[in-house]
Amino acid sequence: MTTLDGKVALITGAARGQGRSHAVRLASEGADIIAIDICADIATMDYPNANSADLQETVRLVEDLGRKIVAIEADVRDAAQTTKAVDDGVATFGRLDIVLSNAGIVRLGDGPDDEAQLWEDVVATNLTGGWNVTRAAIPHIQAGGSGGSIIFTGSTAGLRPTPTTSTGAFAYTASKWGLVGLCKQLAAGLAKDSIRVNIVHPTGVASGMTMNEAMTKMFEQAATSDSNALATMQNAMPVEILQPEDISDAISFLVSDRAKWITGVSLPVDAGFSIR
């Protein structure tokens, strides 16, 4: 038997990057997977989101491990859409034990012209999306009567600010600090049900969010000046960027019985970024 045999894990933003890595890791440990992703671009972002083919690749990787997976395209900004996706996924497997609220977006560069919409999109995806997912999922975990684990994907931006005044950075930082509050409040409220709630704060991680044309331009600018948000984003340890699997290591621990008494914790997985 593996550590998560018989468990079901729901993961948002599961089509690529950290979400896909978490799905593969938990499947390798015995869990069946409910994978949710928007699989569509958001106009105010300056990089492409994952697509349907990416989500199907996650499906293939999980099935290659001999586990079951249901993949659903849904937008976590939409409460009704999110609730239906969660309910449909749980109906497939009959239970829910683990929730990884991982879907997130960022825009650190200038623009777009409609800054109000940019703010709305980032906060609605990162923070309201986390609320929508957990609100839909918690009754299913409670129905199982054996506790569970909820983990939010935070950010080092939820630990300390960066010296930039772009609307996208403001929205991203605010959303990640908001997730910390949501995590703490849910941890306090759900402790009686043995449902643990924690938040992991990665530094930069190689994914579609960071490995794209817009970010490449910002990194090039940061190498020659201090004019953008990335200029001060350096890890203390000698690694420029982490891999999704590095974050999955922490997720694997937090959802397991090895962490059965850990709740309400903000865990940096940041190569020392937050202590610089």
ZADO-1210 file (C-alpha; in nm, 4 decimals, padded with zeros to 6 digits):
<atoms>
<atom x="00.0000" y="00.0000" z="00.0000" code="MET" pos="1"/>
<atom x="00.1064" y="00.3570" z="-00.0659" code="THR" pos="2"/>
<atom x="00.0449" y="00.6488" z="00.1667" code="THR" pos="3"/>
<atom x="-00.2681" y="00.7840" z="-00.0065" code="LEU" pos="4"/>
<atom x="-00.4406" y="00.4612" z="-00.1090" code="ASP" pos="5"/>
<atom x="-00.8171" y="00.5127" z="-00.1215" code="GLY" pos="6"/>
<atom x="-00.7903" y="00.8926" z="-00.1040" code="LYS" pos="7"/>
<atom x="-00.9244" y="01.1421" z="-00.3584" code="VAL" pos="8"/>
<atom x="-00.7476" y="01.4717" z="-00.4246" code="ALA" pos="9"/>
<atom x="-00.8968" y="01.7742" z="-00.6010" code="LEU" pos="10"/>
<atom x="-00.6464" y="02.0080" z="-00.7670" code="ILE" pos="11"/>
<atom x="-00.7139" y="02.3375" z="-00.9433" code="THR" pos="12"/>
<atom x="-00.4765" y="02.4724" z="-01.2048" code="GLY" pos="13"/>
<atom x="-00.3982" y="02.1086" z="-01.2776" code="ALA" pos="14"/>
<atom x="-00.3231" y="02.1305" z="-01.6506" code="ALA" pos="15"/>
<atom x="00.0460" y="02.2190" z="-01.6152" code="ARG" pos="16"/>
<atom x="00.3180" y="02.3415" z="-01.3805" code="GLY" pos="17"/>
<atom x="00.2728" y="02.2897" z="-01.0085" code="GLN" pos="18"/>
<atom x="-00.0827" y="02.1605" z="-01.0456" code="GLY" pos="19"/>
<atom x="00.0214" y="01.8858" z="-01.2838" code="ARG" pos="20"/>
<atom x="00.3220" y="01.7979" z="-01.0704" code="SER" pos="21"/>
<atom x="00.1029" y="01.7688" z="-00.7604" code="HIS" pos="22"/>
<atom x="-00.1457" y="01.5494" z="-00.9478" code="ALA" pos="23"/>
<atom x="00.1288" y="01.3145" z="-01.0611" code="VAL" pos="24"/>
<atom x="00.2925" y="01.3024" z="-00.7169" code="ARG" pos="25"/>
<atom x="-00.0292" y="01.2298" z="-00.5278" code="LEU" pos="26"/>
<atom x="-00.1333" y="00.9725" z="-00.7885" code="ALA" pos="27"/>
<atom x="00.2039" y="00.8006" z="-00.7458" code="SER" pos="28"/>
<atom x="00.1219" y="00.7782" z="-00.3751" code="GLU" pos="29"/>
<atom x="-00.2153" y="00.6144" z="-00.4404" code="GLY" pos="30"/>
<atom x="-00.4668" y="00.8975" z="-00.4751" code="ALA" pos="31"/>
<atom x="-00.7283" y="00.9351" z="-00.7458" code="ASP" pos="32"/>
<atom x="-00.7465" y="01.2851" z="-00.8912" code="ILE" pos="33"/>
<atom x="-01.0077" y="01.5477" z="-00.9730" code="ILE" pos="34"/>
<atom x="-00.8225" y="01.7894" z="-01.2032" code="ALA" pos="35"/>
<atom x="-00.9748" y="02.1316" z="-01.2706" code="ILE" pos="36"/>
<atom x="-00.8351" y="02.4005" z="-01.4993" code="ASP" pos="37"/>
<atom x="-00.9780" y="02.6960" z="-01.6928" code="ILE" pos="38"/>
<atom x="-00.7962" y="02.5890" z="-02.0137" code="CYS" pos="39"/>
<atom x="-00.8508" y="02.9352" z="-02.1606" code="ALA" pos="40"/>
<atom x="-00.6612" y="03.2622" z="-02.1738" code="ASP" pos="41"/>
<atom x="-00.7506" y="03.5694" z="-01.9683" code="ILE" pos="42"/>
<atom x="-00.7343" y="03.8907" z="-02.1684" code="ALA" pos="43"/>
<atom x="-00.5578" y="04.1020" z="-01.9035" code="THR" pos="44"/>
<atom x="-00.2701" y="03.8574" z="-01.8699" code="MET" pos="45"/>
<atom x="00.0438" y="03.8893" z="-02.0848" code="ASP" pos="46"/>
<atom x="00.1086" y="03.5160" z="-02.1181" code="TYR" pos="47"/>
<atom x="-00.1046" y="03.2201" z="-02.2298" code="PRO" pos="48"/>
<atom x="-00.2815" y="02.9906" z="-01.9853" code="ASN" pos="49"/>
<atom x="-00.2810" y="02.6138" z="-02.0199" code="ALA" pos="50"/>
<atom x="-00.5131" y="02.4608" z="-02.2785" code="ASN" pos="51"/>
<atom x="-00.7251" y="02.1484" z="-02.3156" code="SER" pos="52"/>
<atom x="-00.4332" y="01.9499" z="-02.4563" code="ALA" pos="53"/>
<atom x="-00.2290" y="02.0339" z="-02.1471" code="ASP" pos="54"/>
<atom x="-00.5058" y="01.9063" z="-01.9225" code="LEU" pos="55"/>
<atom x="-00.5295" y="01.5848" z="-02.1210" code="GLN" pos="56"/>
<atom x="-00.1557" y="01.5372" z="-02.0756" code="GLU" pos="57"/>
<atom x="-00.2103" y="01.5519" z="-01.6997" code="THR" pos="58"/>
<atom x="-00.4791" y="01.2871" z="-01.7469" code="VAL" pos="59"/>
<atom x="-00.2354" y="01.0658" z="-01.9385" code="ARG" pos="60"/>
<atom x="00.0379" y="01.0989" z="-01.6789" code="LEU" pos="61"/>
<atom x="-00.1952" y="01.0076" z="-01.3934" code="VAL" pos="62"/>
<atom x="-00.3487" y="00.7147" z="-01.5796" code="GLU" pos="63"/>
<atom x="-00.0014" y="00.5861" z="-01.6672" code="ASP" pos="64"/>
<atom x="00.0474" y="00.5460" z="-01.2924" code="LEU" pos="65"/>
<atom x="-00.2596" y="00.3247" z="-01.2729" code="GLY" pos="66"/>
<atom x="-00.4759" y="00.5821" z="-01.0966" code="ARG" pos="67"/>
<atom x="-00.8142" y="00.7225" z="-01.1939" code="LYS" pos="68"/>
<atom x="-00.8645" y="01.0857" z="-01.2869" code="ILE" pos="69"/>
<atom x="-01.1539" y="01.3056" z="-01.3941" code="VAL" pos="70"/>
<atom x="-01.0589" y="01.6276" z="-01.5758" code="ALA" pos="71"/>
<atom x="-01.2984" y="01.9227" z="-01.5779" code="ILE" pos="72"/>
<atom x="-01.2605" y="02.2585" z="-01.7490" code="GLU" pos="73"/>
<atom x="-01.3942" y="02.5279" z="-01.5175" code="ALA" pos="74"/>
<atom x="-01.3152" y="02.8848" z="-01.4156" code="ASP" pos="75"/>
<atom x="-01.2596" y="02.9228" z="-01.0410" code="VAL" pos="76"/>
<atom x="-01.3657" y="03.2868" z="-01.0632" code="ARG" pos="77"/>
<atom x="-01.7210" y="03.1638" z="-01.1222" code="ASP" pos="78"/>
<atom x="-01.8750" y="03.0253" z="-00.8010" code="ALA" pos="79"/>
<atom x="-02.1548" y="02.8290" z="-00.9711" code="ALA" pos="80"/>
<atom x="-01.9179" y="02.6804" z="-01.2290" code="GLN" pos="81"/>
<atom x="-01.6704" y="02.5854" z="-00.9580" code="THR" pos="82"/>
<atom x="-01.9332" y="02.4235" z="-00.7375" code="THR" pos="83"/>
<atom x="-02.0608" y="02.2147" z="-01.0285" code="LYS" pos="84"/>
<atom x="-01.7082" y="02.1029" z="-01.1167" code="ALA" pos="85"/>
<atom x="-01.6370" y="02.0001" z="-00.7570" code="VAL" pos="86"/>
<atom x="-01.9725" y="01.8235" z="-00.7193" code="ASP" pos="87"/>
<atom x="-01.9304" y="01.6388" z="-01.0499" code="ASP" pos="88"/>
<atom x="-01.5799" y="01.5282" z="-00.9584" code="GLY" pos="89"/>
<atom x="-01.6847" y="01.4018" z="-00.6176" code="VAL" pos="90"/>
<atom x="-01.9817" y="01.2209" z="-00.7733" code="ALA" pos="91"/>
<atom x="-01.7354" y="01.0245" z="-00.9865" code="THR" pos="92"/>
<atom x="-01.5356" y="00.8933" z="-00.6904" code="PHE" pos="93"/>
<atom x="-01.7840" y="00.9175" z="-00.4037" code="GLY" pos="94"/>
<atom x="-01.5525" y="01.0970" z="-00.1635" code="ARG" pos="95"/>
<atom x="-01.3073" y="01.3835" z="-00.1200" code="LEU" pos="96"/>
<atom x="-01.0081" y="01.3933" z="00.1135" code="ASP" pos="97"/>
<atom x="-00.7586" y="01.6475" z="-00.0200" code="ILE" pos="98"/>
<atom x="-00.7994" y="01.9888" z="-00.1830" code="VAL" pos="99"/>
<atom x="-00.5110" y="02.1776" z="-00.3442" code="LEU" pos="100"/>
<atom x="-00.6288" y="02.5278" z="-00.4317" code="SER" pos="101"/>
<atom x="-00.3509" y="02.5982" z="-00.6775" code="ASN" pos="102"/>
<atom x="-00.5001" y="02.7997" z="-00.9663" code="ALA" pos="103"/>
<atom x="-00.3354" y="03.1394" z="-00.9931" code="GLY" pos="104"/>
<atom x="-00.2294" y="03.4146" z="-01.2322" code="ILE" pos="105"/>
<atom x="00.0095" y="03.7094" z="-01.2212" code="VAL" pos="106"/>
<atom x="00.1029" y="04.0124" z="-01.4273" code="ARG" pos="107"/>
<atom x="00.4126" y="04.1938" z="-01.3056" code="LEU" pos="108"/>
<atom x="00.4779" y="04.4064" z="-01.6138" code="GLY" pos="109"/>
<atom x="00.3111" y="04.7284" z="-01.7231" code="ASP" pos="110"/>
<atom x="-00.0420" y="04.7412" z="-01.8602" code="GLY" pos="111"/>
<atom x="-00.3039" y="04.6661" z="-01.9636" code="PRO" pos="112"/>
<atom x="-00.4985" y="04.9881" z="-02.0099" code="ASP" pos="113"/>
<atom x="-00.7915" y="04.8535" z="-01.8089" code="ASP" pos="114"/>
<atom x="-00.6194" y="04.8296" z="-01.4725" code="GLU" pos="115"/>
<atom x="-00.9495" y="04.7811" z="-01.2893" code="ALA" pos="116"/>
<atom x="-01.0137" y="04.4634" z="-01.4873" code="GLN" pos="117"/>
<atom x="-00.6579" y="04.3465" z="-01.4256" code="LEU" pos="118"/>
<atom x="-00.7099" y="04.3848" z="-01.0504" code="TRP" pos="119"/>
<atom x="-01.0425" y="04.2034" z="-01.0709" code="GLU" pos="120"/>
<atom x="-00.9021" y="03.9119" z="-01.2718" code="ASP" pos="121"/>
<atom x="-00.6019" y="03.8532" z="-01.0454" code="VAL" pos="122"/>
<atom x="-00.7905" y="03.8814" z="-00.7168" code="VAL" pos="123"/>
<atom x="-01.0873" y="03.6831" z="-00.8487" code="ALA" pos="124"/>
<atom x="-00.8647" y="03.3983" z="-00.9662" code="THR" pos="125"/>
<atom x="-00.6170" y="03.3816" z="-00.6804" code="ASN" pos="126"/>
<atom x="-00.8260" y="03.4736" z="-00.3766" code="LEU" pos="127"/>
<atom x="-01.1946" y="03.4469" z="-00.4627" code="THR" pos="128"/>
<atom x="-01.1119" y="03.1319" z="-00.6587" code="GLY" pos="129"/>
<atom x="-00.9626" y="02.9816" z="-00.3439" code="GLY" pos="130"/>
<atom x="-01.2783" y="03.0660" z="-00.1523" code="TRP" pos="131"/>
<atom x="-01.5033" y="02.9266" z="-00.4257" code="ASN" pos="132"/>
<atom x="-01.3139" y="02.5969" z="-00.4366" code="VAL" pos="133"/>
<atom x="-01.2971" y="02.5431" z="-00.0625" code="THR" pos="134"/>
<atom x="-01.6573" y="02.6516" z="-00.0076" code="ARG" pos="135"/>
<atom x="-01.7691" y="02.3873" z="-00.2571" code="ALA" pos="136"/>
<atom x="-01.5316" y="02.1183" z="-00.1307" code="ALA" pos="137"/>
<atom x="-01.5569" y="02.1404" z="00.2475" code="ILE" pos="138"/>
<atom x="-01.9038" y="01.9807" z="00.2798" code="PRO" pos="139"/>
<atom x="-01.7792" y="01.6799" z="00.0836" code="HIS" pos="140"/>
<atom x="-01.4759" y="01.6378" z="00.3105" code="ILE" pos="141"/>
<atom x="-01.6951" y="01.6753" z="00.6190" code="GLN" pos="142"/>
<atom x="-01.9352" y="01.4138" z="00.4840" code="ALA" pos="143"/>
<atom x="-01.6542" y="01.1594" z="00.4882" code="GLY" pos="144"/>
<atom x="-01.6191" y="01.1991" z="00.8633" code="GLY" pos="145"/>
<atom x="-01.2482" y="01.1188" z="00.8685" code="SER" pos="146"/>
<atom x="-01.0892" y="01.4617" z="00.8300" code="GLY" pos="147"/>
<atom x="-00.8846" y="01.5832" z="00.5398" code="GLY" pos="148"/>
<atom x="-00.6287" y="01.8313" z="00.4132" code="SER" pos="149"/>
<atom x="-00.6646" y="02.1631" z="00.2299" code="ILE" pos="150"/>
<atom x="-00.3599" y="02.3439" z="00.0950" code="ILE" pos="151"/>
<atom x="-00.3469" y="02.6829" z="-00.0744" code="PHE" pos="152"/>
<atom x="-00.0699" y="02.7810" z="-00.3126" code="THR" pos="153"/>
<atom x="00.0550" y="03.1094" z="-00.1778" code="GLY" pos="154"/>
<atom x="00.3707" y="03.2940" z="-00.2803" code="SER" pos="155"/>
<atom x="00.6688" y="03.4712" z="-00.1338" code="THR" pos="156"/>
<atom x="00.4607" y="03.7780" z="-00.2251" code="ALA" pos="157"/>
<atom x="00.2378" y="03.6646" z="00.0625" code="GLY" pos="158"/>
<atom x="00.5340" y="03.6875" z="00.3003" code="LEU" pos="159"/>
<atom x="00.7001" y="04.0141" z="00.2045" code="ARG" pos="160"/>
<atom x="00.6304" y="04.2830" z="-00.0560" code="PRO" pos="161"/>
<atom x="00.8497" y="04.3831" z="-00.3487" code="THR" pos="162"/>
<atom x="00.9320" y="04.7454" z="-00.4399" code="PRO" pos="163"/>
<atom x="00.7057" y="04.7901" z="-00.7404" code="THR" pos="164"/>
<atom x="00.3974" y="04.9972" z="-00.8072" code="THR" pos="165"/>
<atom x="00.2416" y="04.8018" z="-01.0936" code="SER" pos="166"/>
<atom x="-00.1276" y="04.7241" z="-01.0557" code="THR" pos="167"/>
<atom x="-00.0640" y="04.3587" z="-01.1341" code="GLY" pos="168"/>
<atom x="00.1899" y="04.3278" z="-00.8541" code="ALA" pos="169"/>
<atom x="-00.0428" y="04.5052" z="-00.6095" code="PHE" pos="170"/>
<atom x="-00.3250" y="04.2674" z="-00.7000" code="ALA" pos="171"/>
<atom x="-00.1041" y="03.9589" z="-00.6803" code="TYR" pos="172"/>
<atom x="00.0431" y="04.0519" z="-00.3426" code="THR" pos="173"/>
<atom x="-00.2977" y="04.1442" z="-00.2004" code="ALA" pos="174"/>
<atom x="-00.4470" y="03.8179" z="-00.3229" code="SER" pos="175"/>
<atom x="-00.1719" y="03.6071" z="-00.1664" code="LYS" pos="176"/>
<atom x="-00.1920" y="03.7866" z="00.1677" code="TRP" pos="177"/>
<atom x="-00.5662" y="03.7337" z="00.1482" code="GLY" pos="178"/>
<atom x="-00.5098" y="03.3605" z="00.1057" code="LEU" pos="179"/>
<atom x="-00.3059" y="03.3595" z="00.4266" code="VAL" pos="180"/>
<atom x="-00.6043" y="03.5027" z="00.6123" code="GLY" pos="181"/>
<atom x="-00.8410" y="03.2578" z="00.4474" code="LEU" pos="182"/>
<atom x="-00.6097" y="02.9702" z="00.5407" code="CYS" pos="183"/>
<atom x="-00.5870" y="03.0757" z="00.9051" code="LYS" pos="184"/>
<atom x="-00.9616" y="03.1300" z="00.9398" code="GLN" pos="185"/>
<atom x="-01.0486" y="02.7969" z="00.7803" code="LEU" pos="186"/>
<atom x="-00.7880" y="02.6174" z="00.9910" code="ALA" pos="187"/>
<atom x="-00.9454" y="02.7549" z="01.3070" code="ALA" pos="188"/>
<atom x="-01.2985" y="02.6760" z="01.1954" code="GLY" pos="189"/>
<atom x="-01.2334" y="02.3251" z="01.0645" code="LEU" pos="190"/>
<atom x="-00.9979" y="02.1940" z="01.3325" code="ALA" pos="191"/>
<atom x="-01.2893" y="02.0318" z="01.5158" code="LYS" pos="192"/>
<atom x="-01.3532" y="01.8220" z="01.2040" code="ASP" pos="193"/>
<atom x="-00.9861" y="01.7161" z="01.1796" code="SER" pos="194"/>
<atom x="-00.9611" y="01.9054" z="00.8502" code="ILE" pos="195"/>
<atom x="-00.6170" y="02.0623" z="00.8319" code="ARG" pos="196"/>
<atom x="-00.5631" y="02.3817" z="00.6320" code="VAL" pos="197"/>
<atom x="-00.2183" y="02.5080" z="00.5374" code="ASN" pos="198"/>
<atom x="-00.0571" y="02.7352" z="00.2784" code="ILE" pos="199"/>
<atom x="00.2698" y="02.6827" z="00.0906" code="VAL" pos="200"/>
<atom x="00.4680" y="02.9844" z="-00.0299" code="HIS" pos="201"/>
<atom x="00.6938" y="02.9042" z="-00.3280" code="PRO" pos="202"/>
<atom x="00.9611" y="03.1284" z="-00.4685" code="THR" pos="203"/>
<atom x="00.9838" y="03.1369" z="-00.8482" code="GLY" pos="204"/>
<atom x="00.8934" y="02.8004" z="-00.9992" code="VAL" pos="205"/>
<atom x="00.9489" y="02.6911" z="-01.3599" code="ALA" pos="206"/>
<atom x="00.6038" y="02.6832" z="-01.5208" code="SER" pos="207"/>
<atom x="00.3941" y="02.8479" z="-01.7875" code="GLY" pos="208"/>
<atom x="00.3484" y="03.1423" z="-01.5523" code="MET" pos="209"/>
<atom x="00.7220" y="03.2129" z="-01.5362" code="THR" pos="210"/>
<atom x="00.8657" y="03.0609" z="-01.8552" code="MET" pos="211"/>
<atom x="00.7095" y="03.2793" z="-02.1215" code="ASN" pos="212"/>
<atom x="00.7935" y="03.5708" z="-02.3486" code="GLU" pos="213"/>
<atom x="00.6651" y="03.8407" z="-02.1132" code="ALA" pos="214"/>
<atom x="00.8672" y="03.7113" z="-01.8188" code="MET" pos="215"/>
<atom x="01.1771" y="03.6632" z="-02.0355" code="THR" pos="216"/>
<atom x="01.1688" y="04.0327" z="-02.1258" code="LYS" pos="217"/>
<atom x="01.1367" y="04.1270" z="-01.7587" code="MET" pos="218"/>
<atom x="01.4300" y="03.9040" z="-01.6616" code="PHE" pos="219"/>
<atom x="01.6400" y="04.0659" z="-01.9355" code="GLU" pos="220"/>
<atom x="01.5533" y="04.4115" z="-01.8022" code="GLN" pos="221"/>
<atom x="01.6255" y="04.3019" z="-01.4446" code="ALA" pos="222"/>
<atom x="01.9736" y="04.1872" z="-01.5476" code="ALA" pos="223"/>
<atom x="02.0714" y="04.5405" z="-01.6466" code="THR" pos="224"/>
<atom x="01.8673" y="04.7638" z="-01.4124" code="SER" pos="225"/>
<atom x="01.6428" y="04.7715" z="-01.1067" code="ASP" pos="226"/>
<atom x="01.3454" y="04.9018" z="-01.3019" code="SER" pos="227"/>
<atom x="01.1055" y="04.6114" z="-01.2578" code="ASN" pos="228"/>
<atom x="00.9705" y="04.3757" z="-00.9925" code="ALA" pos="229"/>
<atom x="01.2094" y="04.0928" z="-01.0802" code="LEU" pos="230"/>
<atom x="01.5221" y="04.2980" z="-01.0135" code="ALA" pos="231"/>
<atom x="01.4956" y="04.2302" z="-00.6387" code="THR" pos="232"/>
<atom x="01.3602" y="03.8745" z="-00.6632" code="MET" pos="233"/>
<atom x="01.6633" y="03.6627" z="-00.5819" code="GLN" pos="234"/>
<atom x="01.6871" y="03.3559" z="-00.3633" code="ASN" pos="235"/>
<atom x="01.9324" y="03.3349" z="-00.0746" code="ALA" pos="236"/>
<atom x="02.0347" y="02.9811" z="-00.1696" code="MET" pos="237"/>
<atom x="02.2250" y="02.9201" z="-00.4942" code="PRO" pos="238"/>
<atom x="01.9312" y="02.8349" z="-00.7202" code="VAL" pos="239"/>
<atom x="01.7651" y="03.0727" z="-00.9634" code="GLU" pos="240"/>
<atom x="01.4312" y="02.8951" z="-00.9947" code="ILE" pos="241"/>
<atom x="01.2718" y="02.5869" z="-00.8424" code="LEU" pos="242"/>
<atom x="01.1034" y="02.3011" z="-01.0244" code="GLN" pos="243"/>
<atom x="00.7362" y="02.2108" z="-00.9699" code="PRO" pos="244"/>
<atom x="00.8449" y="01.8817" z="-00.8136" code="GLU" pos="245"/>
<atom x="01.0239" y="02.0757" z="-00.5384" code="ASP" pos="246"/>
<atom x="00.6890" y="02.2167" z="-00.4268" code="ILE" pos="247"/>
<atom x="00.5238" y="01.8761" z="-00.4641" code="SER" pos="248"/>
<atom x="00.7693" y="01.7445" z="-00.2040" code="ASP" pos="249"/>
<atom x="00.6175" y="01.9815" z="00.0517" code="ALA" pos="250"/>
<atom x="00.2627" y="01.9089" z="-00.0626" code="ILE" pos="251"/>
<atom x="00.3216" y="01.5341" z="-00.0297" code="SER" pos="252"/>
<atom x="00.4299" y="01.5803" z="00.3308" code="PHE" pos="253"/>
<atom x="00.1481" y="01.8163" z="00.4301" code="LEU" pos="254"/>
<atom x="-00.1321" y="01.5959" z="00.2969" code="VAL" pos="255"/>
<atom x="00.0102" y="01.2828" z="00.4588" code="SER" pos="256"/>
<atom x="-00.0375" y="01.1386" z="00.8068" code="ASP" pos="257"/>
<atom x="00.3171" y="01.2539" z="00.8833" code="ARG" pos="258"/>
<atom x="00.1665" y="01.6025" z="00.9127" code="ALA" pos="259"/>
<atom x="-00.1516" y="01.4957" z="01.0919" code="LYS" pos="260"/>
<atom x="-00.1170" y="01.7593" z="01.3642" code="TRP" pos="261"/>
<atom x="-00.0030" y="02.0466" z="01.1402" code="ILE" pos="262"/>
<atom x="-00.2651" y="02.3085" z="01.0566" code="THR" pos="263"/>
<atom x="-00.2794" y="02.6842" z="01.0038" code="GLY" pos="264"/>
<atom x="00.0836" y="02.6945" z="00.8908" code="VAL" pos="265"/>
<atom x="00.2418" y="02.9213" z="00.6294" code="SER" pos="266"/>
<atom x="00.5272" y="02.7149" z="00.4876" code="LEU" pos="267"/>
<atom x="00.7861" y="02.8884" z="00.2675" code="PRO" pos="268"/>
<atom x="00.9449" y="02.6667" z="00.0029" code="VAL" pos="269"/>
<atom x="01.1560" y="02.9516" z="-00.1237" code="ASP" pos="270"/>
<atom x="01.5308" y="02.8763" z="-00.1113" code="ALA" pos="271"/>
<atom x="01.5611" y="03.1508" z="00.1492" code="GLY" pos="272"/>
<atom x="01.3946" y="03.4211" z="-00.0597" code="PHE" pos="273"/>
<atom x="01.1880" y="03.5527" z="00.2313" code="SER" pos="274"/>
<atom x="01.4877" y="03.5889" z="00.4659" code="ILE" pos="275"/>
<atom x="01.6906" y="03.8123" z="00.2354" code="ARG" pos="276"/>
</atoms>
